[in-house]
Amino acid sequence: MEIGTIGAGAFAQAFAKRALQAGHKVKLSNSRGPDSLREIVNQLGPGATAATKEEAAACDMVLLAVPWDNVPETLASLPKWNNQILIDGPILFMVRPEISHRPMLETSLRARSRRR
């Protein structure tokens, strides 16, 4: 299976490492573009490639691994889903605890589903 990551921080890298060990191919992406991922891809080894967000989002399975505050913008900028599996793993450590972000995520996901 080909798995894409939207985000390439520690969480996405750990996920990619396990997926590669299980025999999957992984396309990592981030907001800075594929060229910024060369070192990470080299460290992960065969089966890992750097990709654009759009390329990663086109994989069979997609890991969303961006800071929570970036979820709406990230999802809105992607093409329509085409029966892929989305693993929702937003990074919560960059959010202010006094703000509830659940309504924001629900709104983002509803907006994406309407565009199908």
N, CA, C and O atoms as CSV, one atom per row, in Angstrom:
chain,resi,resn,atom,element,x,y,z
A,1,MET,N,N,0.840,-1.173,0.000
A,1,MET,CA,C,0.000,0.000,0.000
A,1,MET,C,C,0.889,1.241,0.000
A,1,MET,O,O,1.965,1.247,0.598
A,2,GLU,N,N,0.436,2.269,-0.663
A,2,GLU,CA,C,1.153,3.542,-0.688
A,2,GLU,C,C,0.491,4.483,0.317
A,2,GLU,O,O,-0.714,4.729,0.265
A,3,ILE,N,N,1.304,4.999,1.226
A,3,ILE,CA,C,0.808,5.874,2.287
A,3,ILE,C,C,1.437,7.248,2.135
A,3,ILE,O,O,2.652,7.368,1.976
A,4,GLY,N,N,0.611,8.279,2.184
A,4,GLY,CA,C,1.099,9.646,2.118
A,4,GLY,C,C,1.003,10.313,3.470
A,4,GLY,O,O,0.075,10.046,4.233
A,5,THR,N,N,1.948,11.173,3.775
A,5,THR,CA,C,1.856,11.965,4.999
A,5,THR,C,C,1.760,13.435,4.623
A,5,THR,O,O,2.506,13.925,3.775
A,6,ILE,N,N,0.853,14.110,5.253
A,6,ILE,CA,C,0.760,15.557,5.108
A,6,ILE,C,C,1.300,16.102,6.419
A,6,ILE,O,O,0.619,16.122,7.444
A,7,GLY,N,N,2.538,16.539,6.348
A,7,GLY,CA,C,3.316,16.862,7.525
A,7,GLY,C,C,4.453,15.855,7.591
A,7,GLY,O,O,4.273,14.687,7.244
A,8,ALA,N,N,5.620,16.300,8.033
A,8,ALA,CA,C,6.780,15.405,8.059
A,8,ALA,C,C,7.600,15.581,9.324
A,8,ALA,O,O,8.818,15.400,9.316
A,9,GLY,N,N,6.931,15.933,10.405
A,9,GLY,CA,C,7.613,16.084,11.684
A,9,GLY,C,C,7.871,14.733,12.331
A,9,GLY,O,O,7.796,13.694,11.675
A,10,ALA,N,N,8.174,14.756,13.614
A,10,ALA,CA,C,8.543,13.540,14.338
A,10,ALA,C,C,7.439,12.486,14.298
A,10,ALA,O,O,7.726,11.301,14.125
A,11,PHE,N,N,6.182,12.899,14.455
A,11,PHE,CA,C,5.069,11.948,14.440
A,11,PHE,C,C,4.968,11.262,13.078
A,11,PHE,O,O,4.863,10.038,13.007
A,12,ALA,N,N,5.000,12.040,12.004
A,12,ALA,CA,C,4.909,11.477,10.653
A,12,ALA,C,C,6.117,10.597,10.345
A,12,ALA,O,O,5.973,9.558,9.700
A,13,GLN,N,N,7.288,10.992,10.792
A,13,GLN,CA,C,8.490,10.186,10.545
A,13,GLN,C,C,8.427,8.849,11.276
A,13,GLN,O,O,8.810,7.821,10.718
A,14,ALA,N,N,7.952,8.852,12.507
A,14,ALA,CA,C,7.821,7.603,13.261
A,14,ALA,C,C,6.793,6.690,12.586
A,14,ALA,O,O,7.003,5.482,12.474
A,15,PHE,N,N,5.699,7.272,12.144
A,15,PHE,CA,C,4.669,6.503,11.432
A,15,PHE,C,C,5.251,5.929,10.142
A,15,PHE,O,O,5.050,4.755,9.830
A,16,ALA,N,N,5.965,6.754,9.403
A,16,ALA,CA,C,6.571,6.312,8.137
A,16,ALA,C,C,7.562,5.177,8.364
A,16,ALA,O,O,7.593,4.215,7.595
A,17,LYS,N,N,8.357,5.281,9.394
A,17,LYS,CA,C,9.339,4.239,9.695
A,17,LYS,C,C,8.641,2.892,9.909
A,17,LYS,O,O,9.073,1.874,9.367
A,18,ARG,N,N,7.573,2.888,10.692
A,18,ARG,CA,C,6.829,1.646,10.941
A,18,ARG,C,C,6.159,1.141,9.669
A,18,ARG,O,O,6.154,-0.063,9.410
A,19,ALA,N,N,5.599,2.037,8.880
A,19,ALA,CA,C,4.942,1.629,7.638
A,19,ALA,C,C,5.953,1.006,6.682
A,19,ALA,O,O,5.657,0.001,6.035
A,20,LEU,N,N,7.138,1.592,6.590
A,20,LEU,CA,C,8.187,1.045,5.729
A,20,LEU,C,C,8.624,-0.335,6.218
A,20,LEU,O,O,8.835,-1.242,5.414
A,21,GLN,N,N,8.758,-0.492,7.520
A,21,GLN,CA,C,9.140,-1.791,8.090
A,21,GLN,C,C,8.095,-2.863,7.765
A,21,GLN,O,O,8.414,-4.046,7.648
A,22,ALA,N,N,6.840,-2.423,7.621
A,22,ALA,CA,C,5.758,-3.357,7.309
A,22,ALA,C,C,5.638,-3.608,5.804
A,22,ALA,O,O,4.768,-4.360,5.364
A,23,GLY,N,N,6.517,-2.972,5.015
A,23,GLY,CA,C,6.542,-3.227,3.581
A,23,GLY,C,C,5.767,-2.246,2.718
A,23,GLY,O,O,5.595,-2.475,1.521
A,24,HIS,N,N,5.297,-1.156,3.311
A,24,HIS,CA,C,4.560,-0.154,2.549
A,24,HIS,C,C,5.511,0.889,1.963
A,24,HIS,O,O,6.645,1.029,2.420
A,25,LYS,N,N,5.049,1.609,0.960
A,25,LYS,CA,C,5.773,2.757,0.427
A,25,LYS,C,C,5.171,4.003,1.053
A,25,LYS,O,O,3.969,4.055,1.315
A,26,VAL,N,N,6.012,5.011,1.295
A,26,VAL,CA,C,5.554,6.224,1.965
A,26,VAL,C,C,5.992,7.456,1.184
A,26,VAL,O,O,7.149,7.582,0.784
A,27,LYS,N,N,5.040,8.360,0.976
A,27,LYS,CA,C,5.326,9.671,0.385
A,27,LYS,C,C,5.140,10.716,1.470
A,27,LYS,O,O,4.033,10.917,1.970
A,28,LEU,N,N,6.240,11.386,1.834
A,28,LEU,CA,C,6.169,12.424,2.850
A,28,LEU,C,C,6.051,13.793,2.198
A,28,LEU,O,O,6.673,14.060,1.170
A,29,SER,N,N,5.243,14.659,2.810
A,29,SER,CA,C,5.114,16.025,2.299
A,29,SER,C,C,5.099,16.996,3.468
A,29,SER,O,O,4.820,16.627,4.608
A,30,ASN,N,N,5.401,18.227,3.157
A,30,ASN,CA,C,5.304,19.294,4.148
A,30,ASN,C,C,5.011,20.605,3.433
A,30,ASN,O,O,4.915,20.643,2.207
A,31,SER,N,N,4.871,21.668,4.197
A,31,SER,CA,C,4.521,22.961,3.606
A,31,SER,C,C,5.685,23.605,2.859
A,31,SER,O,O,5.476,24.552,2.102
A,32,ARG,N,N,6.904,23.112,3.056
A,32,ARG,CA,C,8.081,23.697,2.398
A,32,ARG,C,C,8.448,23.015,1.087
A,32,ARG,O,O,9.334,23.486,0.374
A,33,GLY,N,N,7.786,21.920,0.764
A,33,GLY,CA,C,8.033,21.259,-0.512
A,33,GLY,C,C,8.992,20.092,-0.424
A,33,GLY,O,O,9.724,19.948,0.555
A,34,PRO,N,N,8.987,19.249,-1.464
A,34,PRO,CA,C,9.777,18.016,-1.472
A,34,PRO,C,C,11.281,18.203,-1.284
A,34,PRO,O,O,11.929,17.361,-0.663
A,35,ASP,N,N,11.839,19.276,-1.804
A,35,ASP,CA,C,13.295,19.477,-1.679
A,35,ASP,C,C,13.748,19.563,-0.227
A,35,ASP,O,O,14.875,19.191,0.099
A,36,SER,N,N,12.875,20.051,0.642
A,36,SER,CA,C,13.244,20.196,2.057
A,36,SER,C,C,13.233,18.862,2.804
A,36,SER,O,O,13.625,18.799,3.969
A,37,LEU,N,N,12.787,17.801,2.141
A,37,LEU,CA,C,12.647,16.492,2.796
A,37,LEU,C,C,13.735,15.488,2.411
A,37,LEU,O,O,13.682,14.333,2.834
A,38,ARG,N,N,14.700,15.904,1.633
A,38,ARG,CA,C,15.740,14.973,1.149
A,38,ARG,C,C,16.437,14.212,2.276
A,38,ARG,O,O,16.576,12.990,2.215
A,39,GLU,N,N,16.866,14.929,3.286
A,39,GLU,CA,C,17.596,14.292,4.383
A,39,GLU,C,C,16.711,13.285,5.128
A,39,GLU,O,O,17.159,12.185,5.452
A,40,ILE,N,N,15.484,13.653,5.392
A,40,ILE,CA,C,14.556,12.751,6.091
A,40,ILE,C,C,14.306,11.502,5.262
A,40,ILE,O,O,14.334,10.392,5.793
A,41,VAL,N,N,14.063,11.668,3.972
A,41,VAL,CA,C,13.802,10.529,3.085
A,41,VAL,C,C,15.028,9.616,3.029
A,41,VAL,O,O,14.892,8.393,3.055
A,42,ASN,N,N,16.206,10.198,2.955
A,42,ASN,CA,C,17.440,9.395,2.948
A,42,ASN,C,C,17.595,8.606,4.246
A,42,ASN,O,O,18.007,7.446,4.221
A,43,GLN,N,N,17.268,9.227,5.377
A,43,GLN,CA,C,17.356,8.537,6.662
A,43,GLN,C,C,16.350,7.390,6.750
A,43,GLN,O,O,16.660,6.337,7.307
A,44,LEU,N,N,15.157,7.584,6.209
A,44,LEU,CA,C,14.131,6.535,6.260
A,44,LEU,C,C,14.483,5.363,5.348
A,44,LEU,O,O,14.164,4.213,5.652
A,45,GLY,N,N,15.138,5.658,4.235
A,45,GLY,CA,C,15.606,4.593,3.356
A,45,GLY,C,C,14.667,4.234,2.218
A,45,GLY,O,O,13.741,4.981,1.902
A,46,PRO,N,N,14.916,3.069,1.598
A,46,PRO,CA,C,14.143,2.642,0.432
A,46,PRO,C,C,12.641,2.579,0.732
A,46,PRO,O,O,12.211,2.135,1.796
A,47,GLY,N,N,11.879,3.036,-0.238
A,47,GLY,CA,C,10.422,3.037,-0.086
A,47,GLY,C,C,9.876,4.376,0.347
A,47,GLY,O,O,8.675,4.618,0.232
A,48,ALA,N,N,10.737,5.256,0.846
A,48,ALA,CA,C,10.323,6.598,1.259
A,48,ALA,C,C,10.665,7.590,0.152
A,48,ALA,O,O,11.771,7.567,-0.387
A,49,THR,N,N,9.736,8.439,-0.176
A,49,THR,CA,C,9.980,9.490,-1.161
A,49,THR,C,C,9.402,10.807,-0.669
A,49,THR,O,O,8.472,10.833,0.137
A,50,ALA,N,N,9.964,11.887,-1.163
A,50,ALA,CA,C,9.442,13.219,-0.880
A,50,ALA,C,C,8.402,13.555,-1.937
A,50,ALA,O,O,8.553,13.201,-3.107
A,51,ALA,N,N,7.350,14.238,-1.516
A,51,ALA,CA,C,6.248,14.526,-2.429
A,51,ALA,C,C,5.625,15.873,-2.098
A,51,ALA,O,O,5.913,16.472,-1.062
A,52,THR,N,N,4.778,16.329,-2.988
A,52,THR,CA,C,3.966,17.509,-2.692
A,52,THR,C,C,2.782,17.059,-1.831
A,52,THR,O,O,2.503,15.864,-1.729
A,53,LYS,N,N,2.089,18.018,-1.215
A,53,LYS,CA,C,0.897,17.674,-0.436
A,53,LYS,C,C,-0.133,16.974,-1.311
A,53,LYS,O,O,-0.794,16.032,-0.874
A,54,GLU,N,N,-0.265,17.438,-2.541
A,54,GLU,CA,C,-1.252,16.858,-3.451
A,54,GLU,C,C,-0.912,15.414,-3.801
A,54,GLU,O,O,-1.800,14.565,-3.881
A,55,GLU,N,N,0.373,15.137,-4.011
A,55,GLU,CA,C,0.807,13.763,-4.301
A,55,GLU,C,C,0.578,12.856,-3.092
A,55,GLU,O,O,0.112,11.726,-3.239
A,56,ALA,N,N,0.903,13.348,-1.915
A,56,ALA,CA,C,0.691,12.555,-0.702
A,56,ALA,C,C,-0.796,12.296,-0.476
A,56,ALA,O,O,-1.181,11.205,-0.056
A,57,ALA,N,N,-1.628,13.293,-0.754
A,57,ALA,CA,C,-3.074,13.160,-0.543
A,57,ALA,C,C,-3.720,12.198,-1.536
A,57,ALA,O,O,-4.845,11.752,-1.314
A,58,ALA,N,N,-3.033,11.874,-2.617
A,58,ALA,CA,C,-3.571,10.958,-3.622
A,58,ALA,C,C,-3.270,9.491,-3.290
A,58,ALA,O,O,-3.721,8.595,-4.004
A,59,CYS,N,N,-2.519,9.238,-2.224
A,59,CYS,CA,C,-2.170,7.858,-1.846
A,59,CYS,C,C,-3.397,7.113,-1.322
A,59,CYS,O,O,-4.423,7.717,-1.011
A,60,ASP,N,N,-3.269,5.782,-1.231
A,60,ASP,CA,C,-4.360,4.945,-0.725
A,60,ASP,C,C,-4.743,5.313,0.704
A,60,ASP,O,O,-5.921,5.323,1.059
A,61,MET,N,N,-3.740,5.613,1.512
A,61,MET,CA,C,-3.946,5.997,2.905
A,61,MET,C,C,-3.163,7.282,3.145
A,61,MET,O,O,-2.045,7.441,2.654
A,62,VAL,N,N,-3.767,8.204,3.911
A,62,VAL,CA,C,-3.135,9.505,4.136
A,62,VAL,C,C,-3.120,9.806,5.635
A,62,VAL,O,O,-4.152,9.748,6.303
A,63,LEU,N,N,-1.944,10.124,6.145
A,63,LEU,CA,C,-1.799,10.545,7.530
A,63,LEU,C,C,-1.771,12.064,7.578
A,63,LEU,O,O,-0.905,12.691,6.968
A,64,LEU,N,N,-2.710,12.655,8.297
A,64,LEU,CA,C,-2.719,14.096,8.511
A,64,LEU,C,C,-1.946,14.362,9.790
A,64,LEU,O,O,-2.407,14.017,10.879
A,65,ALA,N,N,-0.772,14.974,9.668
A,65,ALA,CA,C,0.122,15.184,10.818
A,65,ALA,C,C,0.630,16.617,10.819
A,65,ALA,O,O,1.829,16.869,10.699
A,66,VAL,N,N,-0.302,17.544,10.956
A,66,VAL,CA,C,0.041,18.972,10.992
A,66,VAL,C,C,-0.452,19.543,12.319
A,66,VAL,O,O,-1.326,18.955,12.956
A,67,PRO,N,N,0.095,20.679,12.741
A,67,PRO,CA,C,-0.411,21.308,13.957
A,67,PRO,C,C,-1.912,21.597,13.826
A,67,PRO,O,O,-2.404,21.963,12.759
A,68,TRP,N,N,-2.604,21.423,14.923
A,68,TRP,CA,C,-4.059,21.560,14.942
A,68,TRP,C,C,-4.527,22.867,14.302
A,68,TRP,O,O,-5.500,22.868,13.547
A,69,ASP,N,N,-3.863,23.950,14.585
A,69,ASP,CA,C,-4.268,25.244,14.038
A,69,ASP,C,C,-4.161,25.298,12.513
A,69,ASP,O,O,-4.773,26.161,11.884
A,70,ASN,N,N,-3.396,24.392,11.917
A,70,ASN,CA,C,-3.225,24.379,10.461
A,70,ASN,C,C,-4.176,23.426,9.750
A,70,ASN,O,O,-4.188,23.382,8.520
A,71,VAL,N,N,-4.972,22.661,10.492
A,71,VAL,CA,C,-5.844,21.656,9.881
A,71,VAL,C,C,-6.820,22.257,8.871
A,71,VAL,O,O,-6.871,21.771,7.741
A,72,PRO,N,N,-7.604,23.296,9.218
A,72,PRO,CA,C,-8.576,23.799,8.243
A,72,PRO,C,C,-7.934,24.260,6.932
A,72,PRO,O,O,-8.417,23.926,5.850
A,73,GLU,N,N,-6.857,25.022,7.032
A,73,GLU,CA,C,-6.178,25.517,5.838
A,73,GLU,C,C,-5.592,24.370,5.017
A,73,GLU,O,O,-5.670,24.375,3.789
A,74,THR,N,N,-5.008,23.394,5.698
A,74,THR,CA,C,-4.395,22.251,5.012
A,74,THR,C,C,-5.447,21.452,4.261
A,74,THR,O,O,-5.260,21.131,3.087
A,75,LEU,N,N,-6.551,21.128,4.923
A,75,LEU,CA,C,-7.598,20.341,4.274
A,75,LEU,C,C,-8.250,21.102,3.130
A,75,LEU,O,O,-8.561,20.519,2.092
A,76,ALA,N,N,-8.457,22.395,3.313
A,76,ALA,CA,C,-9.107,23.197,2.277
A,76,ALA,C,C,-8.257,23.302,1.018
A,76,ALA,O,O,-8.790,23.494,-0.074
A,77,SER,N,N,-6.944,23.177,1.161
A,77,SER,CA,C,-6.059,23.346,0.003
A,77,SER,C,C,-5.855,22.063,-0.798
A,77,SER,O,O,-5.173,22.074,-1.822
A,78,LEU,N,N,-6.439,20.966,-0.340
A,78,LEU,CA,C,-6.234,19.682,-1.015
A,78,LEU,C,C,-7.345,19.374,-2.003
A,78,LEU,O,O,-8.462,19.873,-1.863
A,79,PRO,N,N,-7.041,18.548,-3.007
A,79,PRO,CA,C,-8.092,18.134,-3.942
A,79,PRO,C,C,-9.103,17.212,-3.249
A,79,PRO,O,O,-8.895,16.800,-2.108
A,80,LYS,N,N,-10.177,16.900,-3.937
A,80,LYS,CA,C,-11.212,16.029,-3.387
A,80,LYS,C,C,-10.633,14.664,-3.042
A,80,LYS,O,O,-9.713,14.178,-3.698
A,81,TRP,N,N,-11.194,14.053,-1.991
A,81,TRP,CA,C,-10.818,12.683,-1.639
A,81,TRP,C,C,-11.404,11.747,-2.677
A,81,TRP,O,O,-12.465,12.015,-3.241
A,82,ASN,N,N,-10.715,10.656,-2.923
A,82,ASN,CA,C,-11.190,9.666,-3.872
A,82,ASN,C,C,-11.123,8.280,-3.215
A,82,ASN,O,O,-10.370,7.409,-3.650
A,83,ASN,N,N,-11.918,8.101,-2.172
A,83,ASN,CA,C,-12.001,6.835,-1.437
A,83,ASN,C,C,-10.720,6.450,-0.709
A,83,ASN,O,O,-10.473,5.264,-0.489
A,84,GLN,N,N,-9.904,7.428,-0.332
A,84,GLN,CA,C,-8.715,7.138,0.460
A,84,GLN,C,C,-9.089,7.039,1.941
A,84,GLN,O,O,-10.144,7.505,2.371
A,85,ILE,N,N,-8.207,6.427,2.688
A,85,ILE,CA,C,-8.340,6.364,4.140
A,85,ILE,C,C,-7.568,7.548,4.716
A,85,ILE,O,O,-6.402,7.754,4.381
A,86,LEU,N,N,-8.216,8.324,5.580
A,86,LEU,CA,C,-7.558,9.457,6.241
A,86,LEU,C,C,-7.333,9.107,7.701
A,86,LEU,O,O,-8.276,8.799,8.430
A,87,ILE,N,N,-6.082,9.158,8.119
A,87,ILE,CA,C,-5.747,8.980,9.531
A,87,ILE,C,C,-5.588,10.373,10.112
A,87,ILE,O,O,-4.695,11.124,9.718
A,88,ASP,N,N,-6.450,10.709,11.038
A,88,ASP,CA,C,-6.503,12.036,11.622
A,88,ASP,C,C,-5.582,12.079,12.833
A,88,ASP,O,O,-5.921,11.560,13.897
A,89,GLY,N,N,-4.421,12.697,12.669
A,89,GLY,CA,C,-3.468,12.763,13.771
A,89,GLY,C,C,-2.967,14.166,14.007
A,89,GLY,O,O,-1.757,14.360,14.131
A,90,PRO,N,N,-3.861,15.179,14.076
A,90,PRO,CA,C,-3.372,16.548,14.261
A,90,PRO,C,C,-2.542,16.686,15.524
A,90,PRO,O,O,-2.818,16.060,16.547
A,91,ILE,N,N,-1.544,17.502,15.428
A,91,ILE,CA,C,-0.623,17.720,16.525
A,91,ILE,C,C,-1.219,18.789,17.450
A,91,ILE,O,O,-1.386,19.941,17.050
A,92,LEU,N,N,-1.532,18.399,18.671
A,92,LEU,CA,C,-2.225,19.306,19.587
A,92,LEU,C,C,-1.299,20.175,20.427
A,92,LEU,O,O,-1.765,21.110,21.078
A,93,PHE,N,N,-0.014,19.895,20.430
A,93,PHE,CA,C,0.868,20.615,21.338
A,93,PHE,C,C,1.033,22.086,21.008
A,93,PHE,O,O,1.549,22.837,21.835
A,94,MET,N,N,0.618,22.519,19.842
A,94,MET,CA,C,0.804,23.913,19.463
A,94,MET,C,C,-0.462,24.753,19.650
A,94,MET,O,O,-0.541,25.867,19.133
A,95,VAL,N,N,-1.435,24.242,20.370
A,95,VAL,CA,C,-2.689,24.960,20.549
A,95,VAL,C,C,-2.801,25.515,21.955
A,95,VAL,O,O,-2.198,25.006,22.900
A,96,ARG,N,N,-3.571,26.548,22.064
A,96,ARG,CA,C,-3.837,27.102,23.383
A,96,ARG,C,C,-4.924,26.257,24.044
A,96,ARG,O,O,-5.984,26.060,23.450
A,97,PRO,N,N,-4.691,25.756,25.248
A,97,PRO,CA,C,-5.627,24.843,25.896
A,97,PRO,C,C,-6.986,25.466,26.195
A,97,PRO,O,O,-7.969,24.741,26.344
A,98,GLU,N,N,-7.063,26.781,26.284
A,98,GLU,CA,C,-8.337,27.407,26.624
A,98,GLU,C,C,-9.308,27.468,25.442
A,98,GLU,O,O,-10.461,27.863,25.612
A,99,ILE,N,N,-8.849,27.081,24.242
A,99,ILE,CA,C,-9.696,27.135,23.053
A,99,ILE,C,C,-10.128,25.726,22.672
A,99,ILE,O,O,-9.304,24.814,22.603
A,100,SER,N,N,-11.421,25.553,22.424
A,100,SER,CA,C,-11.912,24.261,21.952
A,100,SER,C,C,-11.813,24.237,20.435
A,100,SER,O,O,-12.389,25.092,19.761
A,101,HIS,N,N,-11.084,23.260,19.889
A,101,HIS,CA,C,-10.877,23.187,18.448
A,101,HIS,C,C,-11.771,22.159,17.768
A,101,HIS,O,O,-11.749,22.042,16.543
A,102,ARG,N,N,-12.555,21.413,18.538
A,102,ARG,CA,C,-13.407,20.391,17.936
A,102,ARG,C,C,-14.365,20.984,16.892
A,102,ARG,O,O,-14.474,20.425,15.801
A,103,PRO,N,N,-15.063,22.094,17.182
A,103,PRO,CA,C,-15.957,22.652,16.150
A,103,PRO,C,C,-15.205,23.025,14.871
A,103,PRO,O,O,-15.749,22.881,13.776
A,104,MET,N,N,-13.965,23.501,14.992
A,104,MET,CA,C,-13.180,23.868,13.819
A,104,MET,C,C,-12.900,22.642,12.952
A,104,MET,O,O,-13.024,22.709,11.729
A,105,LEU,N,N,-12.525,21.524,13.573
A,105,LEU,CA,C,-12.251,20.298,12.823
A,105,LEU,C,C,-13.523,19.789,12.162
A,105,LEU,O,O,-13.502,19.410,10.991
A,106,GLU,N,N,-14.631,19.775,12.897
A,106,GLU,CA,C,-15.895,19.299,12.330
A,106,GLU,C,C,-16.300,20.149,11.130
A,106,GLU,O,O,-16.757,19.615,10.119
A,107,THR,N,N,-16.138,21.452,11.230
A,107,THR,CA,C,-16.459,22.342,10.113
A,107,THR,C,C,-15.571,22.042,8.913
A,107,THR,O,O,-16.054,21.997,7.782
A,108,SER,N,N,-14.290,21.839,9.146
A,108,SER,CA,C,-13.360,21.541,8.059
A,108,SER,C,C,-13.715,20.239,7.360
A,108,SER,O,O,-13.718,20.165,6.131
A,109,LEU,N,N,-14.014,19.212,8.147
A,109,LEU,CA,C,-14.341,17.916,7.556
A,109,LEU,C,C,-15.653,17.969,6.792
A,109,LEU,O,O,-15.779,17.342,5.740
A,110,ARG,N,N,-16.640,18.714,7.306
A,110,ARG,CA,C,-17.909,18.866,6.574
A,110,ARG,C,C,-17.668,19.573,5.245
A,110,ARG,O,O,-18.232,19.185,4.221
A,111,ALA,N,N,-16.836,20.603,5.261
A,111,ALA,CA,C,-16.543,21.337,4.026
A,111,ALA,C,C,-15.889,20.426,3.001
A,111,ALA,O,O,-16.214,20.485,1.815
A,112,ARG,N,N,-14.969,19.584,3.455
A,112,ARG,CA,C,-14.307,18.648,2.530
A,112,ARG,C,C,-15.299,17.645,1.961
A,112,ARG,O,O,-15.251,17.342,0.769
A,113,SER,N,N,-16.202,17.122,2.797
A,113,SER,CA,C,-17.129,16.085,2.334
A,113,SER,C,C,-18.138,16.661,1.342
A,113,SER,O,O,-18.596,15.943,0.453
A,114,ARG,N,N,-18.491,17.929,1.472
A,114,ARG,CA,C,-19.433,18.548,0.526
A,114,ARG,C,C,-18.820,18.721,-0.846
A,114,ARG,O,O,-19.541,18.775,-1.842
A,115,ARG,N,N,-17.500,18.810,-0.919
A,115,ARG,CA,C,-16.838,19.014,-2.213
A,115,ARG,C,C,-16.668,17.734,-2.988
A,115,ARG,O,O,-16.192,17.780,-4.122
A,116,ARG,N,N,-17.025,16.612,-2.448
A,116,ARG,CA,C,-16.838,15.329,-3.151
A,116,ARG,C,C,-17.653,15.265,-4.403
A,116,ARG,O,O,-17.614,14.260,-5.113
